[in-house]
Amino acid sequence: MDAFHYLLNGFATALQWQNIIFAFVGVLIGTVVGVLPGIGPISGVALLIPVTASLTGGLPPEEAATSAIILLAGVYYGAMYGGSTTSILLNTPGESSSVVTVLDGYPMAKQGRAGVALAIAAIGSFVAGIVSLVGLVFLAEPLSDVALKLSPADEFSLMILGLCALSGLAGKSVTKALIMTVFGLLLATIGIDNVSGVSRFTFEMPELYSGLEFLTIAVGVFALGEVFKTILERDSNEGEIAKISRILPTKQDLKESAGPIIRGSLVGFFKGIVPGSGATLASFLAYLLEKKISKNPEKFGKGAIAGVAAPESANNAASGGAMIPLLTLGIPGTGTTAVLMGALIMYNVQPGPLLFDEHPTIAWGLIASMFIGNLMLLILNMPLVKVFAKLIETPPKYLIPMIVAISIFGVYAVRVSVFDLVLLLICGVVGYFLAKNDFPMAPLVLGLVLGPMIENNLRRALTTSNGDFSVFIEKPVSLVFLIIAVLWITVPLIMKMRGKKVVVNVEG
């Protein structure tokens, strides 16, 4: 079996001492990012891109890219773990995908079972991580092979579908999400056009010739935007932190949560593969499923252990599932995977169908490191639960200067240009005001990352068809993608007009 052989090579890469250290640092920082309210996984990953760039500076390009992406992916799924801690102990979700965990996690904590709830969340997350990895191993190669057969017109339509998927479900308003997507696509056009050599929207400024630095915008709108929000709105957590006593779950606890963990993992994994749906929706679905099939649904919301196990497993499995479209098709399904994609492109590694052929060490090394990272998280999170609980009490006055310092040093280190620092500040202010008015940020980053590729495929398709736009409708695969894209936007709108509420947050 081919995949198994590749996976063994991946473990050989992931078990190199420097990669073990990078995976450990990644999951540790990820857990901290998840625990600290306000810093989501997107901000965490964006902030650490420049830090990894300087850490891996002395390594050969391929090794540097592997180590960096191992660390950044560790932050991503580590944050999924950490988010449950604040939900259970403080009744405040650490990030959007932990919202559902609050419903039963906090009541469990009030009954004096906080340690058990946290342990079940950690075990569920571990099992989900393994389930999504097994899926990733089996699906990665076949999906890449299928994707290689796509024509430029098909690829263009697939990327349009990716954008519509994220926009159709992001935030409260589809219109606002679409505005942000288009804004991202417009920002992506700035710079010198690769084909004709014409400069676009550069206003004679040499700094703009190479386009806007993706990292500057990501760190600005997410990390600095969050800083301005904390300073200006003074939103600190005043809640009472629940005490942790017994940590190890009883046999009965494990028996009650085994089913929900497996079901939640499967729901999350398949939901994660679909671009745009994100971990938040997966955890909602897993929770609703458990409530539907439970013999005593009235327990949910009052401290049912299944109400912690299922959503926690689902949001971790979804973060693993979201890696599949990113690595095999080059389509990021969530805000965080869009930032990861930007990081890979910075290392001259193009995610997509050719990744497994051109950079097998990076692709399989990352997959193997996720297995090791999940194991580390389980070992870390069980004994250190009380330490992470203390982190929640970190006052903003210590946190904010750290975030600002990392943002400024990190962005400056990439291109050593003052222009980038000015752009960073502008993005921070703009990000704050947009977020304050319910404009989702994930579609903006996705538009910025996918923009050049969408344009490239559009041009290639039009070159082969001599400028005839009907090529996008004549090719059956392309037509199917476009129809799904249109439905993705229109169905939520129709449901809204009928009075049904459709609110999903896919920042995760």
C-alpha positions as MATLAB code, in Angstrom:
seq = 'MDAFHYLLNGFATALQWQNIIFAFVGVLIGTVVGVLPGIGPISGVALLIPVTASLTGGLPPEEAATSAIILLAGVYYGAMYGGSTTSILLNTPGESSSVVTVLDGYPMAKQGRAGVALAIAAIGSFVAGIVSLVGLVFLAEPLSDVALKLSPADEFSLMILGLCALSGLAGKSVTKALIMTVFGLLLATIGIDNVSGVSRFTFEMPELYSGLEFLTIAVGVFALGEVFKTILERDSNEGEIAKISRILPTKQDLKESAGPIIRGSLVGFFKGIVPGSGATLASFLAYLLEKKISKNPEKFGKGAIAGVAAPESANNAASGGAMIPLLTLGIPGTGTTAVLMGALIMYNVQPGPLLFDEHPTIAWGLIASMFIGNLMLLILNMPLVKVFAKLIETPPKYLIPMIVAISIFGVYAVRVSVFDLVLLLICGVVGYFLAKNDFPMAPLVLGLVLGPMIENNLRRALTTSNGDFSVFIEKPVSLVFLIIAVLWITVPLIMKMRGKKVVVNVEG';
ca = [
       0.000    0.000    0.000;
       1.448    3.284   -1.187;
      -0.036    5.665    1.378;
       1.341    3.561    4.245;
       4.847    3.686    2.786;
       4.615    7.480    2.379;
       3.300    7.806    5.932;
       6.318    5.909    7.307;
       8.588    8.350    5.441;
       6.489   11.153    6.948;
       7.157    9.792   10.446;
      10.879    9.668    9.627;
      10.643   13.409    8.873;
       8.384   14.283   11.822;
      10.559   12.373   14.316;
      13.708   14.397   13.524;
      14.643   16.150   16.762;
      14.060   19.683   15.462;
      10.597   18.764   14.142;
       9.615   17.149   17.457;
      10.600   20.406   19.187;
       8.658   22.485   16.608;
       5.577   20.263   17.013;
       5.796   20.550   20.819;
       6.235   24.337   20.751;
       3.352   24.592   18.255;
       0.849   22.599   20.301;
       1.911   24.297   23.534;
       1.488   27.792   22.065;
      -1.745   26.624   20.404;
      -3.185   25.491   23.731;
      -2.222   28.821   25.313;
      -3.792   30.688   22.357;
      -6.988   28.661   22.790;
      -7.064   29.270   26.557;
      -6.519   33.034   26.400;
      -9.878   34.601   25.543;
      -9.675   36.920   22.541;
      -6.727   35.406   20.665;
      -8.228   32.919   18.220;
      -6.338   30.340   16.168;
      -6.196   32.701   13.155;
      -4.426   35.446   15.126;
      -2.135   32.873   16.730;
      -1.042   31.341   13.425;
      -0.676   34.741   11.705;
       1.443   36.088   14.587;
       3.771   33.087   14.520;
       4.505   33.014   10.764;
       7.349   35.581   11.042;
       8.621   33.949   14.247;
       8.914   30.558   12.491;
      10.589   32.259    9.520;
      13.387   33.497   11.776;
      13.602   30.190   13.709;
      13.987   28.124   10.527;
      16.270   30.649    8.800;
      19.413   28.468    8.863;
      17.767   25.312    7.465;
      17.624   24.251    3.785;
      14.417   25.548    2.087;
      12.513   22.228    2.093;
      13.371   21.479    5.742;
      12.574   25.055    6.781;
       9.139   24.860    5.164;
       8.444   21.458    6.787;
       9.450   22.618   10.283;
       7.550   25.891    9.970;
       4.311   24.300    8.788;
       4.554   21.614   11.513;
       4.732   24.365   14.137;
       1.911   26.443   12.608;
      -0.406   23.439   12.196;
       0.351   22.568   15.833;
      -0.885   26.018   16.842;
      -4.073   25.421   14.818;
      -5.199   22.145   16.368;
      -3.664   23.046   19.751;
      -5.970   26.074   19.879;
      -8.932   23.751   19.287;
      -7.908   21.883   22.455;
      -7.338   25.030   24.495;
     -10.669   26.611   23.582;
     -12.535   24.075   25.716;
     -10.708   25.141   28.903;
     -12.279   28.602   29.114;
     -15.685   27.278   27.992;
     -15.787   24.773   30.845;
     -14.146   26.815   33.625;
     -15.318   30.329   32.873;
     -18.456   29.997   30.728;
     -16.588   32.002   28.058;
     -15.640   30.278   24.781;
     -11.910   30.687   24.011;
     -12.791   30.739   20.308;
     -15.904   30.340   18.185;
     -15.823   26.560   17.819;
     -15.996   26.104   21.612;
     -19.330   27.922   21.915;
     -21.293   24.656   22.116;
     -19.035   23.212   24.821;
     -20.241   25.978   27.169;
     -23.781   24.520   27.213;
     -22.833   21.415   29.205;
     -19.213   22.070   30.168;
     -19.914   24.938   32.551;
     -22.851   23.176   34.318;
     -20.502   20.177   34.829;
     -17.904   22.502   36.349;
     -20.520   23.961   38.711;
     -21.314   20.402   39.867;
     -17.632   20.040   40.817;
     -16.797   17.936   37.758;
     -14.635   20.498   35.924;
     -11.599   18.173   35.856;
     -13.636   15.319   34.382;
     -15.137   17.615   31.730;
     -11.658   18.844   30.736;
     -10.279   15.287   30.666;
     -13.142   14.043   28.461;
     -12.630   17.060   26.162;
      -8.921   16.164   25.891;
      -9.577   12.451   25.265;
     -12.318   13.285   22.724;
     -10.000   15.703   20.954;
      -7.255   13.058   20.816;
      -9.555   10.391   19.342;
     -10.924   12.945   16.837;
      -7.389   13.890   15.831;
      -6.570   10.242   15.124;
      -9.841    9.694   13.169;
      -9.210   12.731   10.963;
      -5.604   11.670   10.389;
      -6.623    8.189    9.244;
      -9.074    9.865    6.849;
      -6.360   12.249    5.662;
      -3.953    9.365    4.934;
      -6.535    7.460    2.875;
      -8.088   10.424    1.047;
      -5.038   12.583    0.320;
      -3.613   10.644   -2.641;
      -6.908    9.758   -4.445;
      -8.159   13.366   -4.126;
      -4.860   14.735   -5.456;
      -5.076   12.388   -8.450;
      -8.620   13.560   -9.207;
      -7.599   17.209   -8.799;
      -4.738   16.762  -11.290;
      -7.287   15.877  -13.981;
      -9.122   19.219  -13.559;
      -8.818   21.722  -16.414;
      -8.100   25.434  -15.736;
     -11.844   26.169  -16.134;
     -12.669   23.480  -13.532;
     -10.060   24.853  -11.137;
     -11.394   28.380  -11.547;
     -14.939   27.216  -10.737;
     -13.714   25.145   -7.782;
     -12.033   28.223   -6.287;
     -15.157   30.291   -6.848;
     -17.031   27.543   -4.976;
     -14.475   27.780   -2.146;
     -15.035   31.541   -1.870;
     -18.829   31.201   -1.980;
     -18.738   28.423    0.622;
     -16.919   30.621    3.102;
     -18.945   33.740    2.271;
     -22.327   32.009    2.303;
     -21.883   30.922    5.893;
     -19.647   33.580    7.433;
     -21.015   35.828   10.129;
     -24.505   37.238   10.368;
     -24.943   38.726    6.932;
     -24.204   37.063    3.585;
     -23.991   40.501    1.961;
     -21.284   41.655    4.365;
     -19.354   38.414    3.858;
     -19.522   38.837    0.069;
     -18.374   42.457    0.366;
     -15.327   41.257    2.345;
     -14.607   38.493   -0.200;
     -14.628   40.974   -3.083;
     -12.522   43.392   -1.023;
      -9.962   40.599   -0.536;
      -9.959   39.796   -4.263;
      -9.448   43.500   -5.091;
      -6.496   43.771   -2.689;
      -4.992   40.701   -4.399;
      -4.837   42.550   -7.743;
      -2.449   45.238   -6.432;
       1.073   44.957   -7.881;
       2.680   44.158  -11.227;
       0.617   41.863  -13.419;
       2.572   38.622  -14.003;
       1.459   38.182  -17.607;
       1.524   41.670  -19.144;
       3.956   43.377  -16.751;
       1.551   46.300  -16.266;
       1.463   47.806  -12.777;
      -2.017   47.845  -11.235;
      -3.201   50.151   -8.411;
       0.393   50.902   -7.403;
       0.108   54.746   -7.631;
       3.804   54.929   -8.596;
       4.812   53.534   -5.169;
       7.691   51.040   -5.518;
       6.603   49.261   -2.299;
       3.383   48.191   -3.985;
       4.986   46.687   -7.108;
       5.353   43.260   -5.492;
       1.804   43.403   -4.127;
       0.605   43.667   -0.541;
       2.396   41.331    1.873;
      -0.202   38.743    2.912;
       1.251   38.430    6.413;
       0.964   42.164    7.122;
      -2.742   42.162    6.335;
      -3.470   38.936    8.255;
      -1.635   40.072   11.401;
      -3.158   43.564   11.114;
      -6.820   42.646   10.795;
      -6.743   39.706   13.220;
      -4.109   40.308   15.894;
      -3.960   44.137   16.004;
      -7.714   44.423   15.396;
      -8.205   42.303   18.531;
      -5.761   44.510   20.473;
      -7.672   47.691   19.570;
     -10.914   45.981   20.565;
      -9.542   45.049   23.995;
      -8.141   48.557   24.586;
     -11.188   50.476   23.374;
     -13.948   48.253   24.716;
     -12.289   47.108   27.936;
     -13.918   43.708   27.676;
     -12.203   41.617   30.328;
     -13.594   38.435   31.800;
     -15.097   39.052   35.219;
     -16.545   35.541   35.584;
     -15.834   33.180   38.441;
     -13.369   30.431   37.525;
     -14.561   26.966   38.540;
     -12.318   24.882   40.795;
     -10.719   21.688   39.509;
     -10.632   18.665   41.792;
     -10.709   15.142   40.299;
      -9.207   14.966   36.813;
      -9.383   11.289   35.812;
     -12.834   10.275   34.535;
     -14.577    7.229   36.043;
     -15.358    4.064   34.054;
     -18.983    5.217   33.825;
     -17.881    8.605   32.403;
     -15.767    6.881   29.765;
     -18.600    4.494   28.891;
     -21.074    7.380   28.501;
     -18.726    9.412   26.327;
     -17.300    6.679   24.044;
     -20.231    6.784   21.569;
     -20.472   10.591   21.410;
     -16.699   10.851   20.855;
     -16.743    8.458   17.862;
     -19.910   10.003   16.356;
     -18.642   13.555   16.953;
     -15.302   12.687   15.318;
     -16.992   11.336   12.175;
     -19.451   14.261   11.909;
     -16.600   16.752   12.395;
     -14.294   15.076    9.909;
     -16.799   14.983    7.039;
     -17.998   18.497    7.855;
     -14.387   19.717    7.896;
     -13.734   18.410    4.369;
     -16.505   20.680    3.012;
     -14.923   24.127    2.470;
     -16.545   26.966    4.368;
     -18.383   25.014    7.035;
     -15.704   25.307    9.717;
     -15.399   23.698   13.128;
     -18.223   25.736   14.695;
     -20.919   24.199   12.515;
     -19.447   20.715   13.051;
     -19.659   21.055   16.835;
     -23.276   22.314   16.623;
     -24.279   19.360   14.437;
     -22.566   16.816   16.711;
     -24.324   18.305   19.761;
     -27.745   18.238   18.060;
     -27.167   14.646   16.916;
     -26.375   13.498   20.480;
     -29.431   15.288   21.832;
     -31.639   13.659   19.167;
     -30.473   10.079   19.826;
     -30.093   10.375   23.612;
     -32.438    8.329   25.807;
     -32.798   11.270   28.173;
     -32.342   14.503   26.170;
     -33.562   16.632   29.095;
     -30.102   16.181   30.696;
     -28.480   18.254   27.929;
     -27.700   21.787   29.048;
     -27.550   20.627   32.676;
     -24.157   18.949   32.592;
     -24.495   15.918   30.285;
     -21.059   14.442   29.581;
     -22.079   13.655   25.971;
     -22.696   17.396   25.515;
     -18.975   17.998   26.113;
     -17.565   14.894   24.407;
     -19.375   15.225   21.049;
     -18.782   18.913   20.166;
     -15.168   18.835   21.410;
     -14.443   15.765   19.261;
     -16.236   17.351   16.301;
     -14.340   20.643   16.313;
     -10.967   18.849   16.456;
     -11.905   16.390   13.730;
     -13.078   19.326   11.603;
      -9.698   21.042   11.931;
      -8.068   17.826   10.637;
     -10.694   17.453    7.911;
     -10.106   21.054    6.780;
      -6.501   20.079    5.989;
      -7.720   17.786    3.178;
      -9.063   20.433    0.744;
      -6.086   22.657    1.657;
      -3.397   20.059    0.894;
      -5.050   18.206   -2.008;
      -7.005   20.926   -3.848;
      -5.325   24.102   -2.622;
      -8.696   25.353   -1.328;
      -8.627   26.592    2.275;
     -11.978   25.873    3.913;
     -11.585   28.105    6.981;
      -9.897   31.362    7.954;
      -7.035   29.563    9.697;
      -6.318   27.223    6.777;
      -6.250   30.315    4.522;
      -3.508   31.764    6.757;
      -1.658   28.399    6.696;
      -1.899   28.436    2.916;
      -0.414   31.927    2.837;
       2.454   30.655    5.010;
       3.142   27.729    2.642;
       3.153   30.088   -0.356;
       5.655   32.319    1.486;
       7.984   29.285    1.543;
       7.427   28.807   -2.229;
       5.340   25.690   -1.602;
       2.059   25.677   -3.531;
      -0.672   23.670   -1.759;
      -2.782   21.656   -4.179;
      -2.736   18.467   -6.244;
       0.989   18.682   -7.015;
       2.017   19.068   -3.373;
       2.204   15.292   -2.785;
       4.359   14.825   -5.919;
       6.624   17.871   -5.674;
       7.002   18.144   -1.879;
       6.175   14.719   -0.392;
       8.381   15.338    2.669;
       6.390   18.457    3.583;
       2.971   16.890    2.960;
       3.569   13.549    4.704;
       5.826   15.066    7.371;
       2.966   17.395    8.306;
       0.425   14.541    8.412;
       2.710   12.420   10.631;
       3.508   15.386   12.886;
      -0.210   15.898   13.499;
      -0.347   12.389   14.958;
       2.637   13.128   17.224;
       1.190   16.545   18.108;
      -2.135   15.010   19.156;
      -0.311   12.576   21.421;
       1.690   15.471   22.943;
      -1.521   17.419   23.524;
      -3.071   14.528   25.426;
       0.052   14.138   27.592;
       0.268   17.928   28.084;
      -3.371   18.635   28.780;
      -4.156   15.972   31.373;
      -1.513   16.870   34.018;
      -1.255   20.590   33.173;
      -4.969   21.391   33.293;
      -4.530   23.463   36.465;
      -1.636   25.429   34.945;
      -3.706   26.339   31.859;
      -6.606   27.309   34.157;
      -4.257   29.852   35.817;
      -3.439   31.331   32.377;
      -7.046   32.445   31.982;
      -6.458   35.041   34.693;
      -3.696   36.804   32.703;
      -4.662   40.497   32.737;
      -4.875   42.255   29.327;
      -2.207   44.802   30.412;
       0.458   42.072   30.098;
      -0.993   40.411   27.023;
      -1.499   43.434   24.785;
       2.122   44.691   24.745;
       3.306   41.153   23.880;
       0.908   40.862   20.933;
       1.841   44.327   19.658;
       5.581   43.593   19.960;
       5.343   40.233   18.153;
       3.176   41.825   15.423;
       5.555   44.725   14.773;
       8.837   42.775   14.966;
       7.406   39.905   12.952;
       6.028   41.987   10.112;
       9.153   44.166    9.964;
      11.440   41.104    9.816;
       9.816   39.759    6.635;
      10.661   42.625    4.272;
      12.425   45.128    6.569;
      10.235   47.926    5.315;
       8.618   50.773    7.242;
       5.845   50.799    4.646;
       4.725   47.383    5.951;
       4.517   48.761    9.499;
       2.288   51.648    8.378;
       0.128   49.155    6.468;
      -0.015   46.949    9.586;
      -1.403   49.808   11.693;
      -3.923   50.779    9.004;
      -5.088   47.140    8.767;
      -5.415   46.976   12.552;
      -7.669   50.052   12.687;
      -9.692   48.937    9.641;
      -9.967   45.410   11.075;
     -11.293   46.755   14.371;
     -13.995   48.900   12.772;
     -15.047   46.182   10.325;
     -15.291   43.541   13.082;
     -17.212   45.994   15.273;
     -19.818   46.297   12.523;
     -20.102   42.516   12.024;
     -18.002   42.266    8.861;
     -16.321   38.820    8.942;
     -12.550   38.789    8.427;
     -12.040   35.213    7.164;
     -13.472   35.876    3.643;
     -11.101   38.865    3.258;
      -8.026   36.689    3.907;
      -9.384   33.909    1.705;
      -9.969   36.347   -1.173;
      -6.449   37.704   -0.748;
      -4.869   34.213   -0.843;
      -6.995   32.750   -3.631;
      -7.127   35.931   -5.762;
      -3.918   35.414   -7.785;
      -4.745   31.742   -8.391;
      -8.312   32.483   -9.476;
      -7.011   35.099  -11.913;
      -4.334   32.742  -13.215;
      -6.833   29.925  -13.897;
      -9.332   32.353  -15.459;
      -6.652   33.525  -17.891;
      -5.474   30.004  -18.720;
      -9.050   28.886  -19.382;
      -9.776   31.907  -21.592;
      -6.500   31.432  -23.507;
      -7.399   27.837  -24.399;
     -10.938   28.852  -25.444;
      -9.809   31.976  -27.384;
     -11.564   34.324  -24.979;
     -14.886   32.471  -25.011;
     -16.477   32.647  -21.544;
     -18.881   29.774  -22.278;
     -15.980   27.378  -21.553;
     -16.939   27.607  -17.850;
     -20.472   26.330  -18.557;
     -19.642   23.855  -21.324;
     -17.283   21.769  -19.189;
     -19.537   19.570  -16.989;
     -17.277   19.568  -13.897;
     -16.913   23.350  -14.005;
     -20.686   23.754  -14.446;
     -21.416   21.527  -11.416;
     -19.001   23.557   -9.252;
     -20.619   26.841  -10.352;
     -24.150   25.543   -9.703;
     -23.143   24.414   -6.179;
     -21.498   27.828   -5.616;
     -24.706   29.658   -6.590;
     -26.820   27.366   -4.385;
     -24.434   27.889   -1.477;
     -25.139   31.605   -1.545;
     -28.853   31.498   -2.452;
     -30.131   28.718   -0.140;
     -29.258   30.578    3.112;
     -30.837   33.736    1.616;
     -34.067   31.897    0.725;
     -34.178   30.332    4.195;
     -33.676   33.772    5.719;
     -36.527   35.216    3.657;
     -38.752   32.442    4.955;
     -37.909   33.526    8.472;
     -35.469   30.773    9.416;
     -32.330   31.942   11.187;
     -29.071   30.807    9.575;
     -26.124   32.045   11.591;
     -22.809   30.270   11.349;
     -19.418   31.620   12.263;
     -16.435   30.240   10.332;
     -13.549   32.239   11.691;
     -12.030   29.031   13.105;
];
